[in-house]
Amino acid sequence: MPEGDTVWWTARRLHEGLAGQRLVRCDLRVPRLATVDLTGREVIEAVSRGKHLLTRVEGGLTLHSHLRMDGAWRVYAPGERWTGGPGHQIRAILGTAGGTAVGYRLPVLELLRTADEDQAVGHLGPDLLGPGWSPEEALRRLLAEPGRPVGEALLDQRNLAGIGNVYKSELCFMAGVSPWTPVADVPRLERMVALAKRLLEANKDRPARVTTADPRPDHRLWVYGRVGRPCVRCGTPVRGADVAGAPGSGDDGQSRVGAGRDSARVTYWCPRCQPGPAPTQA
Protein backbone atom coordinates (compact mmCIF):
# COMPACT_ATOMS: atom_id res chain seq x y z
CA MET A 1 0.00 0.00 0.00
CA PRO A 2 1.59 3.31 -1.04
CA GLU A 3 2.35 5.69 1.83
CA GLY A 4 3.59 9.25 1.82
CA ASP A 5 7.21 8.34 1.07
CA THR A 6 6.23 6.18 -1.91
CA VAL A 7 3.97 8.90 -3.29
CA TRP A 8 6.74 11.49 -2.87
CA TRP A 9 9.12 9.22 -4.82
CA THR A 10 6.48 8.72 -7.53
CA ALA A 11 6.03 12.48 -7.86
CA ARG A 12 9.77 12.92 -8.25
CA ARG A 13 9.89 10.29 -10.99
CA LEU A 14 7.01 11.98 -12.83
CA HIS A 15 8.69 15.36 -12.48
CA GLU A 16 12.04 14.11 -13.73
CA GLY A 17 10.40 12.33 -16.66
CA LEU A 18 7.95 14.99 -17.79
CA ALA A 19 8.63 18.48 -16.40
CA GLY A 20 9.78 21.09 -18.90
CA GLN A 21 8.59 19.05 -21.90
CA ARG A 22 5.53 19.32 -24.10
CA LEU A 23 3.05 16.52 -24.25
CA VAL A 24 2.90 14.72 -27.58
CA ARG A 25 0.43 12.13 -26.30
CA CYS A 26 -2.43 12.30 -23.82
CA ASP A 27 -4.81 9.42 -23.25
CA LEU A 28 -7.00 9.59 -20.14
CA ARG A 29 -9.05 6.42 -19.90
CA VAL A 30 -11.81 7.36 -17.51
CA PRO A 31 -15.25 8.28 -18.85
CA ARG A 32 -15.38 11.89 -17.69
CA LEU A 33 -11.94 12.66 -19.15
CA ALA A 34 -12.27 10.64 -22.36
CA THR A 35 -12.44 13.75 -24.55
CA VAL A 36 -9.67 15.68 -22.74
CA ASP A 37 -6.58 16.32 -24.85
CA LEU A 38 -3.56 17.99 -23.23
CA THR A 39 -1.18 17.49 -26.14
CA GLY A 40 0.90 20.54 -26.94
CA ARG A 41 0.90 21.74 -23.34
CA GLU A 42 4.12 21.86 -21.33
CA VAL A 43 4.29 19.89 -18.10
CA ILE A 44 5.27 22.41 -15.42
CA GLU A 45 5.84 20.09 -12.47
CA ALA A 46 4.65 17.02 -10.59
CA VAL A 47 4.37 17.24 -6.81
CA SER A 48 2.96 15.19 -3.97
CA ARG A 49 0.62 16.37 -1.25
CA GLY A 50 0.39 13.68 1.38
CA LYS A 51 -0.77 10.67 -0.62
CA HIS A 52 -2.07 12.76 -3.53
CA LEU A 53 -0.28 13.45 -6.81
CA LEU A 54 -0.63 16.75 -8.64
CA THR A 55 0.73 17.01 -12.19
CA ARG A 56 0.52 20.64 -13.29
CA VAL A 57 0.46 21.57 -16.96
CA GLU A 58 0.55 24.76 -18.97
CA GLY A 59 -2.69 26.69 -19.06
CA GLY A 60 -3.47 26.48 -15.35
CA LEU A 61 -4.58 22.83 -15.26
CA THR A 62 -3.71 20.04 -12.80
CA LEU A 63 -4.15 16.31 -13.27
CA HIS A 64 -4.94 14.99 -9.79
CA SER A 65 -4.47 11.30 -9.04
CA HIS A 66 -4.48 9.07 -5.98
CA LEU A 67 -3.01 5.57 -5.77
CA ARG A 68 -5.03 4.24 -2.80
CA MET A 69 -4.31 0.52 -2.38
CA ASP A 70 -2.64 -0.62 -5.60
CA GLY A 71 -2.48 2.22 -8.11
CA ALA A 72 0.87 3.11 -9.68
CA TRP A 73 2.59 5.45 -12.11
CA ARG A 74 5.50 4.19 -14.19
CA VAL A 75 7.80 6.32 -16.36
CA TYR A 76 9.31 4.66 -19.45
CA ALA A 77 12.08 5.74 -21.77
CA PRO A 78 11.33 5.87 -25.51
CA GLY A 79 11.05 2.33 -26.85
CA GLU A 80 11.06 0.76 -23.39
CA ARG A 81 8.55 -2.05 -22.80
CA TRP A 82 5.65 -1.14 -20.49
CA THR A 83 5.64 -3.60 -17.61
CA GLY A 84 3.30 -2.06 -15.01
CA GLY A 85 0.32 -4.26 -15.85
CA PRO A 86 -2.01 -5.40 -18.63
CA GLY A 87 -3.43 -2.82 -21.00
CA HIS A 88 -6.91 -2.91 -19.51
CA GLN A 89 -5.48 -1.58 -16.22
CA ILE A 90 -4.06 1.57 -17.82
CA ARG A 91 -5.96 4.71 -16.83
CA ALA A 92 -3.63 7.45 -18.09
CA ILE A 93 -0.85 7.94 -20.63
CA LEU A 94 1.18 11.14 -20.73
CA GLY A 95 3.87 11.09 -23.39
CA THR A 96 6.66 13.51 -24.30
CA ALA A 97 9.57 13.22 -26.71
CA GLY A 98 11.73 12.13 -23.79
CA GLY A 99 9.51 9.49 -22.22
CA THR A 100 6.04 8.29 -21.28
CA ALA A 101 4.28 8.19 -17.93
CA VAL A 102 1.66 5.45 -17.60
CA GLY A 103 -0.86 5.33 -14.76
CA TYR A 104 -2.14 1.89 -13.78
CA ARG A 105 -5.23 1.03 -11.69
CA LEU A 106 -5.75 4.67 -10.65
CA PRO A 107 -8.95 4.84 -8.59
CA VAL A 108 -8.86 8.66 -8.59
CA LEU A 109 -8.09 10.64 -11.73
CA GLU A 110 -9.50 14.10 -12.35
CA LEU A 111 -8.60 17.32 -14.09
CA LEU A 112 -8.78 20.52 -12.05
CA ARG A 113 -7.89 24.12 -12.50
CA THR A 114 -4.61 24.58 -10.66
CA ALA A 115 -6.21 27.43 -8.73
CA ASP A 116 -8.81 24.94 -7.48
CA GLU A 117 -6.46 22.24 -6.16
CA ASP A 118 -7.77 22.82 -2.64
CA GLN A 119 -10.96 21.06 -3.76
CA ALA A 120 -8.90 17.86 -3.76
CA VAL A 121 -6.27 18.46 -1.07
CA GLY A 122 -7.45 21.40 1.00
CA HIS A 123 -8.75 19.11 3.76
CA LEU A 124 -5.30 17.63 4.42
CA GLY A 125 -3.23 18.36 7.49
CA PRO A 126 0.46 19.32 7.37
CA ASP A 127 2.37 17.27 4.81
CA LEU A 128 5.20 15.29 6.42
CA LEU A 129 7.28 15.61 3.25
CA GLY A 130 6.03 18.98 2.09
CA PRO A 131 7.60 22.43 2.30
CA GLY A 132 4.86 23.63 4.64
CA TRP A 133 5.39 20.95 7.30
CA SER A 134 4.44 22.21 10.75
CA PRO A 135 4.86 19.83 13.71
CA GLU A 136 3.04 22.32 15.94
CA GLU A 137 -0.03 22.30 13.70
CA ALA A 138 0.04 18.50 13.40
CA LEU A 139 0.20 18.19 17.19
CA ARG A 140 -2.64 20.68 17.61
CA ARG A 141 -4.85 18.70 15.24
CA LEU A 142 -4.09 15.39 16.93
CA LEU A 143 -4.91 16.82 20.35
CA ALA A 144 -8.20 18.28 19.12
CA GLU A 145 -9.74 14.83 19.77
CA PRO A 146 -7.97 13.69 22.96
CA GLY A 147 -10.07 10.56 23.42
CA ARG A 148 -9.47 9.18 19.95
CA PRO A 149 -7.22 6.08 19.65
CA VAL A 150 -3.79 7.25 18.57
CA GLY A 151 -3.50 4.72 15.72
CA GLU A 152 -6.75 5.97 14.24
CA ALA A 153 -5.71 9.59 14.69
CA LEU A 154 -2.38 9.02 12.95
CA LEU A 155 -4.17 7.56 9.91
CA ASP A 156 -6.45 10.56 9.62
CA GLN A 157 -4.98 12.59 6.78
CA ARG A 158 -6.68 15.69 8.17
CA ASN A 159 -4.27 15.59 11.10
CA LEU A 160 -1.00 14.99 9.26
CA ALA A 161 -0.69 13.86 5.68
CA GLY A 162 1.37 10.88 4.58
CA ILE A 163 0.99 8.19 7.25
CA GLY A 164 -0.52 4.88 6.19
CA ASN A 165 -1.02 1.58 7.95
CA VAL A 166 2.66 0.62 7.90
CA TYR A 167 3.86 3.77 9.61
CA LYS A 168 0.90 3.80 11.99
CA SER A 169 1.82 0.36 13.31
CA GLU A 170 5.55 1.06 13.38
CA LEU A 171 5.21 4.45 15.10
CA CYS A 172 3.04 3.04 17.87
CA PHE A 173 5.55 0.25 18.46
CA MET A 174 8.51 2.63 18.53
CA ALA A 175 6.66 4.86 20.98
CA GLY A 176 5.83 1.87 23.20
CA VAL A 177 2.07 2.47 23.18
CA SER A 178 -0.90 0.41 22.11
CA PRO A 179 -2.55 1.77 18.93
CA TRP A 180 -5.77 1.99 20.96
CA THR A 181 -4.29 4.34 23.57
CA PRO A 182 -6.22 7.63 23.66
CA VAL A 183 -4.25 10.48 22.12
CA ALA A 184 -4.27 12.37 25.43
CA ASP A 185 -2.60 9.41 27.19
CA VAL A 186 0.33 9.09 24.78
CA PRO A 187 3.47 10.28 26.59
CA ARG A 188 5.46 12.87 24.69
CA LEU A 189 3.16 12.88 21.67
CA GLU A 190 5.37 15.52 20.09
CA ARG A 191 8.17 12.95 19.91
CA MET A 192 5.93 10.60 17.94
CA VAL A 193 5.17 13.43 15.49
CA ALA A 194 8.88 14.19 15.12
CA LEU A 195 9.64 10.49 14.64
CA ALA A 196 7.04 10.26 11.86
CA LYS A 197 8.82 13.06 10.04
CA ARG A 198 12.23 11.41 10.45
CA LEU A 199 11.02 8.01 9.25
CA LEU A 200 9.39 9.33 6.07
CA GLU A 201 12.39 11.53 5.28
CA ALA A 202 14.76 8.60 5.79
CA ASN A 203 12.73 6.28 3.55
CA LYS A 204 11.66 8.55 0.70
CA ASP A 205 14.74 7.64 -1.39
CA ARG A 206 15.02 3.98 -0.35
CA PRO A 207 13.91 1.11 -2.57
CA ALA A 208 12.68 -0.78 0.54
CA ARG A 209 11.16 0.82 3.62
CA VAL A 210 13.18 0.38 6.85
CA THR A 211 12.17 1.41 10.38
CA THR A 212 14.52 -0.81 12.42
CA ALA A 213 17.87 0.35 10.98
CA ASP A 214 18.44 -3.28 9.93
CA PRO A 215 18.19 -3.58 6.11
CA ARG A 216 17.94 -7.39 6.05
CA PRO A 217 14.65 -8.34 4.35
CA ASP A 218 13.21 -10.10 7.41
CA HIS A 219 14.24 -7.38 9.85
CA ARG A 220 13.28 -4.09 8.17
CA LEU A 221 10.05 -3.52 10.12
CA TRP A 222 9.30 -3.95 13.82
CA VAL A 223 5.75 -5.34 13.76
CA TYR A 224 4.02 -4.64 10.44
CA GLY A 225 3.13 -7.89 8.65
CA ARG A 226 4.58 -10.06 11.43
CA VAL A 227 1.47 -11.62 12.98
CA GLY A 228 2.35 -14.72 15.01
CA ARG A 229 6.07 -14.18 14.61
CA PRO A 230 8.32 -13.21 17.53
CA CYS A 231 8.72 -9.54 18.29
CA VAL A 232 12.25 -8.63 17.23
CA ARG A 233 12.72 -6.82 20.53
CA CYS A 234 11.22 -9.14 23.19
CA GLY A 235 10.22 -12.38 21.43
CA THR A 236 6.49 -12.14 22.22
CA PRO A 237 4.31 -13.15 19.24
CA VAL A 238 3.13 -10.11 17.32
CA ARG A 239 -0.64 -9.73 17.16
CA GLY A 240 -2.90 -8.35 14.46
CA ALA A 241 -6.49 -7.16 14.38
CA ASP A 242 -8.79 -6.11 11.55
CA VAL A 243 -10.05 -2.71 12.55
CA ALA A 244 -12.56 -0.76 10.48
CA GLY A 245 -11.55 2.67 9.27
CA ALA A 246 -12.85 5.76 11.01
CA PRO A 247 -13.97 9.14 9.65
CA GLY A 248 -11.14 10.76 7.75
CA SER A 249 -8.90 7.69 7.91
CA GLY A 250 -9.16 6.68 4.26
CA ASP A 251 -5.99 6.85 2.18
CA ASP A 252 -7.55 9.68 0.21
CA GLY A 253 -8.28 11.57 3.41
CA GLN A 254 -12.02 10.96 3.14
CA SER A 255 -14.31 8.92 5.36
CA ARG A 256 -14.68 5.24 4.59
CA VAL A 257 -17.24 4.44 7.25
CA GLY A 258 -19.75 1.98 5.86
CA ALA A 259 -17.39 0.93 3.08
CA GLY A 260 -17.46 -2.71 4.22
CA ARG A 261 -14.37 -4.88 3.92
CA ASP A 262 -12.46 -2.17 2.03
CA SER A 263 -12.43 -0.03 5.17
CA ALA A 264 -10.74 -2.72 7.28
CA ARG A 265 -7.02 -2.56 7.93
CA VAL A 266 -4.86 -4.89 9.98
CA THR A 267 -3.26 -3.19 12.97
CA TYR A 268 -0.08 -4.86 14.23
CA TRP A 269 1.34 -4.59 17.74
CA CYS A 270 3.37 -6.40 20.40
CA PRO A 271 1.27 -6.83 23.56
CA ARG A 272 4.38 -6.82 25.77
CA CYS A 273 6.27 -3.88 24.27
CA GLN A 274 3.05 -1.89 23.79
CA PRO A 275 0.99 -2.19 26.98
CA GLY A 276 -2.42 -0.62 27.02
CA PRO A 277 -5.88 -1.12 25.56
CA ALA A 278 -6.51 -3.71 22.84
CA PRO A 279 -9.50 -4.33 20.56
CA THR A 280 -12.07 -6.82 21.76
CA GLN A 281 -11.81 -8.75 18.46
CA ALA A 282 -8.04 -9.18 18.66
Secondary structure per residue as TSV (DSSP state, phi and psi in degrees):
chain	resnum	aa	ss	phi	psi
A	1	M	-	360.0	122.0
A	2	P	-	-63.2	135.7
A	3	E	-	-117.8	-176.0
A	4	G	H	-57.0	-36.2
A	5	D	H	-68.4	-40.3
A	6	T	H	-65.1	-40.5
A	7	V	H	-68.0	-38.8
A	8	W	H	-59.8	-45.7
A	9	W	H	-63.1	-40.1
A	10	T	H	-62.8	-43.6
A	11	A	H	-61.2	-39.1
A	12	R	H	-64.5	-42.0
A	13	R	H	-62.6	-42.7
A	14	L	H	-63.3	-42.3
A	15	H	H	-64.1	-46.2
A	16	E	H	-64.4	-32.6
A	17	G	H	-84.5	-24.3
A	18	L	H	-122.3	-32.8
A	19	A	T	-61.0	138.3
A	20	G	T	83.3	3.4
A	21	Q	S	-119.5	154.9
A	22	R	B	-91.4	142.4
A	23	L	-	-74.6	129.8
A	24	V	S	-108.1	-7.5
A	25	R	E	-147.7	137.1
A	26	C	E	-145.7	118.1
A	27	D	E	-137.0	104.9
A	28	L	E	-107.9	109.9
A	29	R	-	-99.3	55.0
A	30	V	S	-128.9	145.4
A	31	P	G	-52.7	-44.3
A	32	R	G	-75.0	-11.7
A	33	L	G	-113.8	10.3
A	34	A	T	-60.7	-28.9
A	35	T	T	-98.7	2.0
A	36	V	-	-76.3	132.7
A	37	D	-	-132.3	113.3
A	38	L	-	-102.2	9.0
A	39	T	T	-60.7	143.2
A	40	G	T	92.1	-14.8
A	41	R	-	-90.1	143.3
A	42	E	B	-82.5	138.0
A	43	V	E	-80.1	120.5
A	44	I	E	-81.7	-50.6
A	45	E	E	-168.7	162.2
A	46	A	E	-126.8	127.9
A	47	V	E	-135.1	159.2
A	48	S	E	-105.8	152.1
A	49	R	E	-137.6	99.4
A	50	G	T	62.8	-118.8
A	51	K	T	-103.2	13.3
A	52	H	E	-102.2	148.6
A	53	L	E	-114.8	131.9
A	54	L	E	-124.3	112.1
A	55	T	E	-106.0	110.1
A	56	R	E	-96.2	133.3
A	57	V	E	-124.9	161.4
A	58	E	T	-53.8	142.5
A	59	G	T	96.9	10.1
A	60	G	T	74.6	34.4
A	61	L	E	-119.1	149.1
A	62	T	E	-131.8	127.9
A	63	L	E	-91.9	112.8
A	64	H	E	-99.3	129.1
A	65	S	E	-136.8	158.2
A	66	H	E	-140.3	135.8
A	67	L	-	-85.7	-25.9
A	68	R	T	45.7	-125.9
A	69	M	T	-78.1	-45.9
A	70	D	T	-140.0	18.9
A	71	G	-	-71.7	161.9
A	72	A	E	-161.1	148.3
A	73	W	E	-112.5	137.6
A	74	R	E	-126.6	141.1
A	75	V	E	-113.5	125.9
A	76	Y	E	-118.2	141.9
A	77	A	-	-73.2	158.8
A	78	P	T	-54.7	129.1
A	79	G	T	84.3	-8.7
A	80	E	-	-73.5	143.1
A	81	R	-	-72.5	135.8
A	82	W	-	-81.5	123.3
A	83	T	-	-123.9	11.9
A	84	G	S	-79.6	-9.8
A	85	G	S	154.2	171.2
A	86	P	-	-64.8	159.4
A	87	G	G	-57.9	-34.0
A	88	H	G	-70.5	-10.9
A	89	Q	G	-92.1	-5.0
A	90	I	E	-75.5	128.9
A	91	R	E	-113.2	-18.1
A	92	A	E	-154.1	140.8
A	93	I	E	-132.6	122.1
A	94	L	E	-123.7	111.1
A	95	G	E	-115.9	140.6
A	96	T	E	-126.3	176.6
A	97	A	T	-63.7	-24.9
A	98	G	T	-94.9	-10.3
A	99	G	E	168.8	176.5
A	100	T	E	-134.9	131.0
A	101	A	E	-100.2	130.1
A	102	V	E	-122.8	126.3
A	103	G	E	-100.9	122.6
A	104	Y	E	-108.3	138.3
A	105	R	S	53.1	37.7
A	106	L	-	-79.1	112.8
A	107	P	S	-76.4	-20.1
A	108	V	E	-126.8	121.6
A	109	L	E	-150.7	116.7
A	110	E	E	-148.7	154.7
A	111	L	E	-107.4	126.5
A	112	L	E	-124.7	158.5
A	113	R	E	-70.0	138.2
A	114	T	G	-57.5	-34.7
A	115	A	G	-66.8	-15.5
A	116	D	G	-108.4	19.3
A	117	E	T	-59.3	-27.5
A	118	D	H	-61.1	-20.0
A	119	Q	H	-61.9	-28.3
A	120	A	H	-98.9	-33.2
A	121	V	H	-126.9	2.9
A	122	G	T	-66.5	-20.3
A	123	H	T	-79.5	-12.6
A	124	L	-	-72.3	150.1
A	125	G	-	-80.0	-172.3
A	126	P	-	-55.3	136.4
A	127	D	B	-85.3	120.4
A	128	L	T	-59.4	-27.1
A	129	L	T	-115.6	16.6
A	130	G	S	-101.6	163.2
A	131	P	T	-66.7	-21.1
A	132	G	T	-97.4	20.8
A	133	W	-	-57.5	131.5
A	134	S	-	-135.5	103.5
A	135	P	H	-62.8	-31.8
A	136	E	H	-64.5	-42.5
A	137	E	H	-69.7	-39.1
A	138	A	H	-61.2	-43.7
A	139	L	H	-64.1	-41.1
A	140	R	H	-60.9	-43.0
A	141	R	H	-67.8	-40.1
A	142	L	H	-61.5	-42.1
A	143	L	H	-77.4	-7.9
A	144	A	T	-65.8	-22.6
A	145	E	S	-125.5	78.2
A	146	P	T	-64.0	-23.8
A	147	G	T	-89.6	-2.0
A	148	R	S	-76.7	139.7
A	149	P	B	-57.8	136.5
A	150	V	H	-64.5	-35.4
A	151	G	H	-62.1	-41.5
A	152	E	H	-65.8	-42.0
A	153	A	H	-65.6	-37.0
A	154	L	H	-66.5	-33.4
A	155	L	H	-73.4	-21.1
A	156	D	-	-71.2	111.2
A	157	Q	T	-67.3	-12.5
A	158	R	T	-76.6	-15.1
A	159	N	T	-89.7	-54.7
A	160	L	S	-151.1	137.5
A	161	A	B	-99.0	126.6
A	162	G	T	129.8	-13.5
A	163	I	-	-88.6	129.4
A	164	G	-	-114.4	-164.0
A	165	N	H	-67.3	-32.2
A	166	V	H	-63.8	-54.8
A	167	Y	H	-67.0	-33.3
A	168	K	H	-57.0	-50.9
A	169	S	H	-65.4	-42.8
A	170	E	H	-68.0	-40.9
A	171	L	H	-63.6	-42.8
A	172	C	H	-63.9	-39.6
A	173	F	H	-63.1	-48.0
A	174	M	H	-66.1	-25.3
A	175	A	H	-86.8	-9.5
A	176	G	T	72.9	30.5
A	177	V	-	-127.0	148.3
A	178	S	-	-65.6	143.4
A	179	P	T	-62.2	-15.3
A	180	W	T	-98.3	9.1
A	181	T	S	-69.1	130.8
A	182	P	B	-58.1	143.2
A	183	V	G	-50.5	-43.1
A	184	A	G	-65.1	-19.8
A	185	D	G	-97.5	1.7
A	186	V	S	-79.7	118.1
A	187	P	T	-69.3	136.0
A	188	R	T	51.7	57.0
A	189	L	H	-57.6	-31.3
A	190	E	H	-62.9	-29.1
A	191	R	H	-69.3	-36.4
A	192	M	H	-64.6	-40.6
A	193	V	H	-62.8	-45.4
A	194	A	H	-63.7	-37.9
A	195	L	H	-66.0	-39.2
A	196	A	H	-58.0	-44.3
A	197	K	H	-61.0	-46.6
A	198	R	H	-63.5	-41.1
A	199	L	H	-65.7	-45.1
A	200	L	H	-67.3	-38.7
A	201	E	H	-63.4	-41.5
A	202	A	H	-68.3	-28.0
A	203	N	H	-100.6	-7.9
A	204	K	T	-65.7	-22.3
A	205	D	T	-107.6	4.1
A	206	R	-	-91.1	142.6
A	207	P	S	-70.3	-26.1
A	208	A	S	-132.1	133.4
A	209	R	-	-70.1	134.4
A	210	V	-	-132.8	129.6
A	211	T	S	-118.4	-12.3
A	212	T	S	-97.0	-9.8
A	213	A	S	74.1	9.3
A	214	D	-	-115.0	107.0
A	215	P	-	-76.5	-2.6
A	216	R	S	-60.8	138.7
A	217	P	G	-51.5	-36.0
A	218	D	G	-89.8	3.2
A	219	H	G	-128.8	11.9
A	220	R	S	-73.0	-31.4
A	221	L	-	-120.2	148.2
A	222	W	S	-72.6	-53.6
A	223	V	S	-131.0	-24.6
A	224	Y	T	-60.2	128.0
A	225	G	T	74.4	14.2
A	226	R	-	-113.6	31.0
A	227	V	B	-56.3	129.7
A	228	G	T	81.7	-9.5
A	229	R	S	-94.9	157.6
A	230	P	B	-67.4	138.0
A	231	C	-	-57.3	133.2
A	232	V	T	-71.6	-8.7
A	233	R	T	-99.4	-46.0
A	234	C	T	-121.0	-12.0
A	235	G	-	90.6	-8.3
A	236	T	-	-68.2	138.8
A	237	P	B	-59.5	131.8
A	238	V	B	-70.9	141.5
A	239	R	E	-109.8	160.4
A	240	G	E	-142.6	146.3
A	241	A	E	-141.1	135.4
A	242	D	E	-77.9	118.0
A	243	V	E	-124.6	125.8
A	244	A	E	-64.4	147.6
A	245	G	-	-65.6	157.8
A	246	A	-	-116.4	168.1
A	247	P	T	-50.7	129.8
A	248	G	T	82.2	0.4
A	249	S	-	-94.8	0.2
A	250	G	S	-65.0	155.5
A	251	D	T	-61.8	-23.7
A	252	D	T	-92.3	6.8
A	253	G	S	85.4	-1.4
A	254	Q	S	-102.7	163.4
A	255	S	-	-67.8	142.3
A	256	R	-	-121.8	17.3
A	257	V	T	-59.5	133.7
A	258	G	T	83.0	7.0
A	259	A	-	-85.2	3.7
A	260	G	G	72.5	-144.1
A	261	R	G	-60.5	-29.4
A	262	D	G	-65.1	-19.7
A	263	S	G	-89.8	-3.1
A	264	A	E	-86.6	138.8
A	265	R	E	-133.6	147.7
A	266	V	E	-85.8	126.0
A	267	T	E	-99.9	131.8
A	268	Y	E	-111.8	140.3
A	269	W	E	-162.2	159.5
A	270	C	-	-103.1	116.7
A	271	P	T	-64.8	-20.3
A	272	R	T	-87.5	-46.3
A	273	C	T	-76.0	-17.7
A	274	Q	S	-126.3	69.5
A	275	P	-	-65.0	151.9
A	276	G	S	137.5	-168.6
A	277	P	-	-63.4	151.9
A	278	A	-	-136.2	157.3
A	279	P	-	-71.6	148.6
A	280	T	T	-66.4	-26.0
A	281	Q	T	-88.4	0.8
A	282	A	-	-71.3	360.0
